[in-house]
Amino acid sequence: MTHKKLQKLLYFSFGIYLAKYNDKIDDIHDFLFENNFEAWVHGPVDPNVYEIFKNNGINLLFIEKPEKIEFDEKAQLALNETMKIYGMKSADELENISHSQSPWKNARIGLLPIEPSSNKLDDKDIYLTFKEII
């Protein structure tokens, strides 16, 4: 898996979880993890995750000491659904999907296609987008 694909799968997992486990747009309180997604040129990116894997560039990720992480049932269901829907797609396909969705597009309003951005994606936009998908 490349860094770009990881970023997009994290974004899709976040969105699926948000839509599955929150009932109202005005009461979003249940999160898979803290949302840090920014509207970068190649789609949503969590800058904290970017820092961890930035040295991989476009190469496959290498994790020297993998850690086993136990997820609760809700998180595991959201991650499984993400992989079922998006896991077989390439990083470029996932980028194109994220570019077609309103959270990324809304966060990039007024920006040129290749202009860097640290604009945050809005949780309500993410919620509404993934409510339509799941």
Order of alpha helices (4+ residues) and beta strands (2+ residues): alpha-beta-beta-alpha-alpha-alpha-alpha-alpha
